[in-house]
């Protein structure tokens, strides 16, 4: 993560902590004022006063979560292509330079050319050619290795 994304995420966390503290203080003040009023009032009326959070605390919470999301998205690495041919083409064109992280190191899952195995495998076996070579070897009196000569 860059310092910009870290600072935006930190600012969002600070906003969220303030919103949580404000919500806690609001509920604590509301519960103490309700307890004081209920001790003064007669016991015959038992109506529950349920109040919701003030709108400024709710807005601060939503804004804080949005700022945290923006900070995390700014710090996330670039998405990789879904199609294998696009991914392999990028590896062949850019090499290790295309997979450097922000701190200058190569990603841990960089393996190089993904087609290396296909390019280094042997070609197809020509059975007819091998059969012809074997027939010529037998005509010439070929003897198996390790077999006694007669």
Order of alpha helices (4+ residues) and beta strands (2+ residues): alpha-alpha-alpha-alpha-alpha
